[in-house]
């Protein structure tokens, strides 16, 4: 009996298309009880019944029937028809989490039909979920070759290119997707991510908002919109977007974190900081009540992924964060112990053939930047006869510093934009003796991972110089010369201080072709450089800077624009207030430069006359760049290490004259740097002569190796 001659099969198909699934199932079963079914008829009915089971959400039964269909081989139809059966089997396996079986099924489909674009797209999706990134990229590329009008495949290709650092290729693929289908939401979301990474926050917010309207069930679009709005300091709109994400998906804990804990990017004054901290503490109380209930029905993997939050901005308030960080760390730890307790268990020492200490370094910032420059020597200088080094890259990176790190590492694990639930098993399986997080608090994924027990001993460092509050971070590594006498009380971790600035920091090459005119800076007037990112400039600095400019009437304050025009305008308005209060015109005295390359940034340092260090959060990398250029720094040390870095560097160089005792002293020193040219020139010469006290010092990394050996022994 042929398919065309069996009207019962068409009846099953019609019932399924009409949504009468129970009748369709009964009819299919009846056909199987009849006599005379050909192998082709049997294949057709099995495939139909599989789809009926899928519609009824009986996925195990659907898989059994589709497996029986593909097992019929050539009897199931042409190669193209069989490829579609294999593709359906792959989708079913993926739906129940059997990813390896799904991959195998999709591979069979594209082998049978090399032009099957949708199977290639599905294969790419499955491979991406299995962290087989290169194979996934090839599969998505094959999908768009097979069908260059396949918008979804273009969107997936673009999203993966973005994840792996190919921004130009990503944008081209995503715009192809949107040209083919303006409603391709995945492409809109990925393009928004690109714009956000480029600091085009208004454009990113518009795209996230567009994506949010495309699918009223999706919670990720309003979540990302909220984060983008918060980065622009539009906190009211951000909290509304967080609430919208919660309404769409009550299990989305990240939206709850955002609604409860979002802080202003650029506070107007100290009163706003105090108010924000009070709201933050109240938000912690809400989380302590709500987290257990809101996570009760989530799988452990999702709970881990929903912990991607960091309290980054808290540290810039100039206050003691230990109690708040400890409270946050406890509520996260309690949640993990309740919902995913295996990730808080101690890690035992593993016996290996290689007797070296196995140390891992995990970061989202292993590139030419503050973290990369600070901690490169920690990775490159560890003696390889004693240490085996594994690097975990959480974001794509490919510059010269990255290449140097990779060349010195024993193993490199590229995990671009992996979620905590994907990363944790990878790190844990490596059996690390020590795991180092150089900058806990700057990246949400890293901060969530630090709440897990992934190695015998886990260490934080001063890439973000504030205690983590996590019980799973055992040690905090810092520079002894930068810490105050009572430093241990500032940390929940055991504090270990290293000599010097704590690292062997390479003296950068200083350009010799700098000119003020190139940057639009005026000649013949004192230029005071404040190179910090605007969100690091505490409101207490505003009046101090105004006093300095008042003491040097022809002086200019040189700073850099914020990440978004809204932040730059907010900073200008803040300084307008204090200058107006002081009765001085401000706008001609403040010059905000656009963001620039590191080489141009060093040139700007060489043409300025002094650096005004910021209160509460002093320069770190910025101060090292200033000293490398011979630029005098005036600084007023704060209570915590994060406000004492510049002072520590100057003391190592035996240049105490520019370390102020109080605000009046700060203004006096800065004013003298502005008008006393011989004194300023003498300081510049002394700084250049003393750079060896700070740069390229091997003592810190030797001490680090000794500390690691002892920690591994104790751990």
Secondary structure, DSSP 8 states (H G I E B T S, - for coil): --STT-HHHHHHHHHHHTT-HHHHHHHHHHHHHSS---HHHHHHHHHHHHHHHHHTT-HHHHHHHHHHHHHTGGGG-SHHHHHHHHHHHHHHHHHTT-HHHHHHHHHHHHHH-TT-HHHHHHHHHHHHHTT-HHHHHHHHHHHHHH-TT-HHHHHHHHHHHHHTT-HHHHHHHHHHHHHH-TT-HHHHHHHHHHHHHTT-HHHHHHHHHHHHHH-TT-SHHHHHHHHHHHHTT-HHHHHHHHHHHHHH-TT-HHHHHHHHH---SS-SSHHHHHHHHHHHHHHHHHHHHHHHHHTTTS-HHHHHHTT----GGGGGGSS--HHHHHHHHHHHHHHHHHH-GGGGS-------S--SEEEEEEES--SSSHHHHHHHHHHHSS-TTTEEEEEEESS---SHHHHHHHHH-SEEEE-TT--HHHHHHHHHHT--SEEEETTTTS-HHHHHHTTS--SSEEEEEGGG-S----TT--EEEEEGGGS-TTGGGG-SSEEEEESTTSS-B------S---GGGGT--SSS-EEE--S-GGGS-THHHHHHHHHHHHSTT-EEEEE--SSHHHHHHHHHHHHHHHHHTT---GGGEEEE----HHHHHHHHHH-SEEE--SSS--SHHHHHHHHTT--EEEE--SSGGG-HHHHHHHHTT--TTEESSHHHHHHHHHHHHH-HHHHHHHHHHHHHTGGGTBS-SHHHHHHHHHHHHHHHH-
